[in-house]
Amino acid sequence: MSTRPRRSEYAKYWGLDPNITFLNHGSFGACPTEVLEYQSKLRLQIEKDPVRFFEYECLPLWHDAIESLSGFINANPEGMTFQNNATAGVNSVLRSLKFERGDEIIVPNHAYQACWNAIEFTAKRWGAKVIVVDIPFIVEEDDQIIELILTAITERTKLALIDTVTSPTGMRMPFERLVTEIQGRGVDVLLDAAHGPGIVPLNLEKLDVAYMTGNCHKWLCTPKGSAFLHIREDRKLLIKPLNISHGYSADLNAQEKFRFEFDWTGTQDPTPWLCIPKAIESLGSKVAGGWPEILERNQKLAIYGRKLMCEALGSEPSIPESMVTSLAAAEISSKMKTKDENLQFDPLHTSLFEDYGIQIPVWHWPHHNTRYIRLSAALYNGEEEYQYLAKALKESL
């Protein structure tokens, strides 16, 4: 297994280490060299005259980025704000809302732990209650998930955190139906689309979700630190940015004040957001069918990789193919302890990286008391890489 497996024909657009089989796009993404070069040009432009850039040159680029992203997910640009990451978007909503003692917040047990932690913090602050919906790892159909979550709603439920695609377990949630059903019961949904744009089709105008936050640096492949929070028109007055800055005291109309408060929270590098139009255009132009074909291509590749991974592990696919996107997870059958507090990384993760040069996450998931391995299927990945992974898993286990 000394020969490095081939990536796809699209790998030439990335600067990935040729000595690594990179199957973990889902954690931090990977930015194409063309987009990084554009970001470098923007940074040089800033440093020629930072004052001129922030006062004059940045504004039209900022508006272009807002319009580009809003168009990509069919969202109202007047409710679109930029964040550094989806976790910040979740916190912006939770830190702004008010709860009463005994109010309930729903979170499924597949939720990203950082966002789950934010809910726990918020609930403790207000004396609210976190309602954890136990969804098994193996799910046969969407209706199972929908029934479990809807059953958890009571007259005290005020908010539900729902994923588009779960980060630890790679499950495409039936979020479209969930948003409709939950909000139809008078409960707002905070949609965690950390794995959203570029991995599932999104139409916010049709979805009409109260709050949605997502990353662009994952599947849209923008530079790191590029995310968004979209707030529905009737909820915009409720939400403030995490950083209260100059816009708070500005005497402006509601929309202008909203823009000022969220668009200027202090000096920072805006180039990850300003690269959004470039990333959307660049990747979409690389494939004949554009983004729809990218989503379909990556899904098929993830399904192919999952099949080989499950066969190597002797495990069953946890979800039907219709619930697979560009991520796929499998349970690891092992007699070893599922959690050793003295280990920073799972031994299998370390072995795959050090012995085989495979970058792929392996983790203990305490809410199911087991271990998962999760592969990603990005545009630069090829079938040989998953064949190589399967051989490595058989040898390692």
C-alpha positions as CSV (number, residue, x, y, z in Angstrom):
1,M,0.0,0.0,0.0
2,S,2.9,2.3,-0.6
3,T,1.5,3.8,-3.7
4,R,-0.7,6.9,-3.1
5,P,-4.2,6.4,-4.6
6,R,-5.2,8.8,-7.3
7,R,-7.5,11.8,-6.6
8,S,-10.1,13.0,-9.2
9,E,-9.3,15.1,-12.2
10,Y,-10.4,18.1,-10.2
11,A,-7.7,17.8,-7.6
12,K,-5.4,20.0,-9.7
13,Y,-7.5,23.0,-8.5
14,W,-6.4,22.5,-4.9
15,G,-3.0,22.6,-3.2
16,L,-3.5,19.5,-1.0
17,D,-0.5,17.6,0.2
18,P,0.2,14.9,-2.4
19,N,1.5,12.6,0.3
20,I,-1.9,12.6,2.2
21,T,-5.2,10.9,1.3
22,F,-7.5,13.7,2.4
23,L,-10.9,12.3,3.3
24,N,-11.9,14.9,5.8
25,H,-13.2,17.9,3.9
26,G,-16.1,18.1,6.3
27,S,-14.1,19.4,9.3
28,F,-12.6,22.6,7.9
29,G,-13.0,22.4,4.1
30,A,-10.2,23.0,1.7
31,C,-9.9,26.2,-0.4
32,P,-8.9,26.0,-4.1
33,T,-5.7,27.8,-5.1
34,E,-7.6,30.1,-7.5
35,V,-9.8,31.4,-4.6
36,L,-6.7,31.8,-2.3
37,E,-4.9,33.8,-4.9
38,Y,-8.0,36.1,-5.2
39,Q,-7.9,36.5,-1.4
40,S,-4.2,37.4,-1.5
41,K,-5.0,40.1,-4.0
42,L,-7.7,41.5,-1.8
43,R,-5.4,41.5,1.2
44,L,-2.7,43.4,-0.7
45,Q,-5.4,45.9,-1.8
46,I,-6.3,46.4,1.9
47,E,-2.8,47.1,3.0
48,K,-2.1,49.7,0.3
49,D,-4.5,52.0,2.1
50,P,-6.6,50.3,4.8
51,V,-8.7,53.4,5.5
52,R,-9.7,53.8,1.9
53,F,-10.5,50.1,1.6
54,F,-12.7,49.9,4.7
55,E,-14.4,53.3,4.0
56,Y,-14.9,53.0,0.2
57,E,-13.7,49.9,-1.6
58,C,-15.0,47.2,0.8
59,L,-18.7,48.2,0.6
60,P,-19.5,47.2,-3.0
61,L,-17.5,43.9,-2.5
62,W,-19.5,43.3,0.7
63,H,-22.8,43.8,-1.1
64,D,-21.7,41.5,-3.9
65,A,-21.0,38.8,-1.4
66,I,-24.3,39.3,0.3
67,E,-26.2,39.1,-3.0
68,S,-24.2,36.2,-4.3
69,L,-24.7,34.0,-1.2
70,S,-28.4,35.0,-0.9
71,G,-28.9,34.1,-4.6
72,F,-27.2,30.8,-4.1
73,I,-29.6,29.7,-1.3
74,N,-32.5,31.8,-2.5
75,A,-32.6,33.9,0.7
76,N,-33.7,37.5,1.3
77,P,-30.4,39.5,1.3
78,E,-31.9,42.0,3.8
79,G,-31.8,39.3,6.4
80,M,-28.3,38.0,5.5
81,T,-25.4,38.6,7.9
82,F,-21.9,37.3,8.0
83,Q,-20.3,35.3,10.8
84,N,-16.9,33.7,11.3
85,N,-18.4,30.3,11.7
86,A,-21.8,28.6,12.2
87,T,-21.2,28.2,15.9
88,A,-21.0,32.0,16.2
89,G,-24.3,32.2,14.3
90,V,-25.9,29.8,16.8
91,N,-24.6,31.8,19.7
92,S,-25.8,35.1,18.2
93,V,-29.3,33.8,18.2
94,L,-29.2,32.1,21.6
95,R,-27.5,35.0,23.4
96,S,-30.2,37.4,22.0
97,L,-33.3,35.5,22.8
98,K,-35.1,35.7,26.2
99,F,-36.5,32.6,27.9
100,E,-38.6,32.1,31.0
101,R,-37.9,29.5,33.7
102,G,-39.3,26.2,32.5
103,D,-39.2,27.0,28.8
104,E,-37.9,24.1,26.7
105,I,-35.3,24.0,23.9
106,I,-35.1,20.9,21.7
107,V,-31.8,19.4,20.5
108,P,-31.4,16.0,18.8
109,N,-28.6,13.9,20.1
110,H,-26.8,14.0,16.7
111,A,-26.3,17.7,17.1
112,Y,-22.8,19.3,16.9
113,Q,-21.4,19.4,20.5
114,A,-20.3,23.1,20.3
115,C,-23.9,24.2,19.4
116,W,-25.3,21.8,22.0
117,N,-23.1,23.4,24.6
118,A,-24.4,26.8,23.6
119,I,-27.9,25.6,24.3
120,E,-26.9,24.2,27.6
121,F,-25.3,27.5,28.6
122,T,-28.4,29.4,27.5
123,A,-30.8,27.1,29.3
124,K,-28.8,27.4,32.5
125,R,-28.7,31.1,32.2
126,W,-32.5,31.5,32.0
127,G,-33.6,28.4,34.0
128,A,-34.9,26.8,30.9
129,K,-34.8,23.1,30.1
130,V,-32.9,21.3,27.4
131,I,-35.0,18.5,25.8
132,V,-32.7,16.0,24.2
133,V,-34.3,13.9,21.5
134,D,-32.7,10.5,21.3
135,I,-32.4,9.4,17.7
136,P,-30.6,6.1,17.0
137,F,-27.6,5.9,14.7
138,I,-29.4,3.4,12.5
139,V,-32.4,5.0,10.9
140,E,-34.5,3.4,8.2
141,E,-36.6,6.4,7.0
142,D,-37.2,10.1,7.6
143,D,-40.5,9.5,9.4
144,Q,-38.7,8.0,12.4
145,I,-36.8,11.2,13.0
146,I,-39.8,13.4,12.4
147,E,-42.0,11.5,14.8
148,L,-39.4,11.5,17.6
149,I,-38.8,15.2,17.3
150,L,-42.4,16.2,17.0
151,T,-43.3,14.0,20.0
152,A,-40.9,16.1,22.1
153,I,-42.7,19.3,21.5
154,T,-44.9,20.6,24.4
155,E,-46.6,23.9,25.2
156,R,-43.4,25.0,26.8
157,T,-41.2,24.5,23.8
158,K,-39.8,27.8,22.5
159,L,-37.0,26.8,20.1
160,A,-35.7,23.7,18.3
161,L,-32.1,23.3,17.0
162,I,-32.2,21.2,13.8
163,D,-29.3,20.3,11.5
164,T,-29.3,20.1,7.7
165,V,-26.6,17.4,7.9
166,T,-25.4,16.2,11.3
167,S,-21.7,16.7,11.8
168,P,-20.7,13.7,14.0
169,T,-22.9,11.1,12.2
170,G,-23.2,12.5,8.6
171,M,-27.0,12.1,8.5
172,R,-29.1,14.3,6.2
173,M,-31.9,15.4,8.4
174,P,-35.4,15.8,6.9
175,F,-35.0,19.5,7.8
176,E,-37.5,20.8,5.2
177,R,-40.4,18.8,6.7
178,L,-39.1,19.4,10.2
179,V,-39.1,23.1,9.8
180,T,-42.6,23.1,8.4
181,E,-44.0,20.8,11.1
182,I,-42.2,22.4,14.0
183,Q,-42.9,26.0,13.1
184,G,-46.5,25.0,12.2
185,R,-46.8,24.2,15.9
186,G,-45.7,27.8,16.9
187,V,-42.1,26.9,17.7
188,D,-39.2,28.7,16.0
189,V,-36.4,26.6,14.4
190,L,-32.7,27.5,14.5
191,L,-31.4,25.6,11.5
192,D,-27.7,24.6,11.8
193,A,-26.5,24.5,8.3
194,A,-22.8,24.2,9.1
195,H,-23.0,21.5,6.5
196,G,-25.5,23.2,4.3
197,P,-24.5,25.3,1.2
198,G,-22.8,23.2,-1.3
199,I,-23.9,19.9,0.2
200,V,-27.7,20.0,0.1
201,P,-30.1,22.1,-2.0
202,L,-31.3,25.1,0.0
203,N,-34.2,27.4,-0.7
204,L,-34.8,29.8,2.2
205,E,-37.7,31.6,0.6
206,K,-39.6,28.4,0.5
207,L,-38.3,27.1,3.8
208,D,-39.2,30.3,5.7
209,V,-37.1,29.2,8.7
210,A,-36.8,31.7,11.6
211,Y,-33.0,31.5,11.9
212,M,-30.4,29.7,9.7
213,T,-26.7,29.7,10.1
214,G,-24.1,28.0,8.0
215,N,-20.5,27.8,6.9
216,C,-19.2,28.8,3.5
217,H,-15.6,27.5,4.2
218,K,-16.7,23.9,4.2
219,W,-18.6,22.9,1.0
220,L,-18.5,26.3,-0.8
221,C,-14.7,26.1,-0.3
222,T,-14.2,29.7,0.7
223,P,-11.2,30.7,2.9
224,K,-11.5,29.8,6.6
225,G,-13.7,32.0,8.8
226,S,-16.5,32.5,6.3
227,A,-20.1,31.8,7.5
228,F,-23.5,33.4,7.7
229,L,-26.6,33.9,9.8
230,H,-29.9,34.6,8.1
231,I,-32.7,36.0,10.1
232,R,-36.3,36.1,9.0
233,E,-37.8,39.5,8.6
234,D,-40.2,39.2,11.6
235,R,-37.3,38.1,13.9
236,K,-34.6,40.7,12.9
237,L,-35.4,43.1,15.8
238,L,-34.9,40.2,18.3
239,I,-31.3,39.4,17.3
240,K,-28.1,41.3,18.0
241,P,-24.6,40.4,17.0
242,L,-22.3,38.9,19.6
243,N,-20.1,42.0,19.4
244,I,-22.1,45.2,20.2
245,S,-20.3,48.0,18.4
246,H,-21.0,51.4,16.7
247,G,-24.3,50.4,15.1
248,Y,-26.1,50.0,18.4
249,S,-26.3,53.7,19.0
250,A,-26.8,54.7,15.3
251,D,-29.9,56.7,14.5
252,L,-31.0,55.0,11.3
253,N,-34.0,53.2,9.9
254,A,-34.5,49.6,10.9
255,Q,-32.8,48.0,7.9
256,E,-29.9,50.4,7.9
257,K,-29.4,49.9,11.6
258,F,-29.5,46.1,11.1
259,R,-26.9,46.3,8.4
260,F,-24.6,48.6,10.5
261,E,-24.9,46.5,13.6
262,F,-24.0,43.2,11.9
263,D,-21.7,44.4,9.1
264,W,-19.4,46.4,11.4
265,T,-18.6,44.6,14.7
266,G,-15.0,45.8,14.8
267,T,-11.8,45.5,12.6
268,Q,-11.2,42.1,11.2
269,D,-10.1,40.6,7.9
270,P,-13.2,40.6,5.7
271,T,-11.6,38.7,2.8
272,P,-13.0,35.2,3.6
273,W,-16.5,36.7,3.1
274,L,-15.5,38.8,0.1
275,C,-14.3,35.6,-1.6
276,I,-17.8,34.0,-1.5
277,P,-18.8,35.1,-5.1
278,K,-15.4,33.9,-6.4
279,A,-15.7,30.5,-4.8
280,I,-19.3,30.0,-5.9
281,E,-18.4,30.9,-9.5
282,S,-15.1,29.1,-9.6
283,L,-16.3,25.7,-8.4
284,G,-19.5,25.9,-10.3
285,S,-17.6,26.5,-13.6
286,K,-15.4,23.5,-13.1
287,V,-18.1,20.9,-13.7
288,A,-20.4,20.9,-16.8
289,G,-23.6,20.7,-14.8
290,G,-22.5,23.3,-12.2
291,W,-23.5,23.0,-8.6
292,P,-26.4,20.6,-9.0
293,E,-23.9,18.1,-10.7
294,I,-21.3,18.7,-7.9
295,L,-23.9,17.8,-5.3
296,E,-25.0,14.7,-7.2
297,R,-21.4,13.6,-8.0
298,N,-20.2,14.0,-4.4
299,Q,-23.2,12.1,-3.0
300,K,-22.6,9.1,-5.3
301,L,-19.0,9.1,-4.3
302,A,-19.9,9.2,-0.6
303,I,-22.3,6.3,-1.1
304,Y,-19.5,4.3,-2.9
305,G,-17.0,5.1,-0.2
306,R,-19.5,4.2,2.6
307,K,-20.1,0.8,1.0
308,L,-16.4,-0.1,1.0
309,M,-15.9,1.3,4.5
310,C,-18.8,-0.6,6.0
311,E,-17.7,-3.9,4.3
312,A,-14.2,-3.4,5.7
313,L,-15.6,-2.7,9.2
314,G,-18.2,-5.4,9.1
315,S,-20.9,-2.8,9.9
316,E,-24.3,-2.0,8.4
317,P,-25.1,1.2,6.6
318,S,-26.8,3.4,9.2
319,I,-29.1,5.4,6.9
320,P,-30.7,4.9,3.4
321,E,-28.8,6.3,0.4
322,S,-31.4,9.1,0.2
323,M,-30.1,10.5,3.5
324,V,-26.5,10.5,2.4
325,T,-24.9,13.7,1.2
326,S,-21.2,14.3,0.8
327,L,-20.6,12.8,4.3
328,A,-21.0,9.3,5.5
329,A,-20.3,7.7,8.9
330,A,-20.0,4.1,10.0
331,E,-19.8,2.5,13.5
332,I,-16.6,0.8,14.5
333,S,-17.0,-2.5,16.1
334,S,-14.2,-3.0,18.6
335,K,-13.6,-4.5,22.0
336,M,-11.5,-1.5,23.1
337,K,-13.0,1.0,25.5
338,T,-15.0,3.6,23.6
339,K,-13.4,6.4,25.6
340,D,-10.0,6.7,27.2
341,E,-9.6,10.1,28.8
342,N,-5.8,9.8,28.5
343,L,-6.0,9.6,24.7
344,Q,-6.2,12.9,22.7
345,F,-6.9,11.1,19.5
346,D,-8.5,7.7,18.8
347,P,-5.8,5.1,18.1
348,L,-7.4,4.2,14.8
349,H,-7.3,7.8,13.7
350,T,-3.6,7.9,14.6
351,S,-2.8,4.7,12.9
352,L,-4.6,5.6,9.6
353,F,-2.7,8.9,9.5
354,E,0.7,7.8,10.6
355,D,0.8,4.4,9.0
356,Y,-1.2,5.1,5.8
357,G,-1.3,8.8,5.4
358,I,-5.1,8.9,5.5
359,Q,-6.7,12.0,7.1
360,I,-10.1,11.0,8.3
361,P,-11.9,11.6,11.6
362,V,-12.5,8.8,14.1
363,W,-14.2,9.7,17.4
364,H,-16.1,8.5,20.4
365,W,-19.7,9.8,20.4
366,P,-20.8,9.7,24.1
367,H,-24.5,10.2,23.2
368,H,-24.5,6.8,21.5
369,N,-21.7,5.4,23.6
370,T,-19.8,4.2,20.6
371,R,-17.1,5.2,18.0
372,Y,-17.7,6.5,14.5
373,I,-15.5,7.0,11.5
374,R,-16.7,9.6,9.0
375,L,-15.6,10.1,5.4
376,S,-16.1,13.1,3.2
377,A,-16.5,13.1,-0.6
378,A,-15.3,16.4,-2.1
379,L,-14.8,17.4,-5.7
380,Y,-11.1,16.5,-5.5
381,N,-11.6,13.0,-4.2
382,G,-11.6,9.9,-6.4
383,E,-12.8,6.2,-6.0
384,E,-9.3,4.9,-5.5
385,E,-8.9,6.8,-2.3
386,Y,-11.9,4.9,-0.7
387,Q,-10.5,1.6,-2.0
388,Y,-7.2,2.5,-0.2
389,L,-9.2,3.4,3.0
390,A,-10.9,0.0,2.9
391,K,-7.7,-1.9,2.7
392,A,-6.1,0.2,5.5
393,L,-9.1,-0.5,7.7
394,K,-8.9,-4.2,7.1
395,E,-5.2,-4.2,8.0
396,S,-5.6,-1.9,11.0
397,L,-8.5,-3.8,12.6
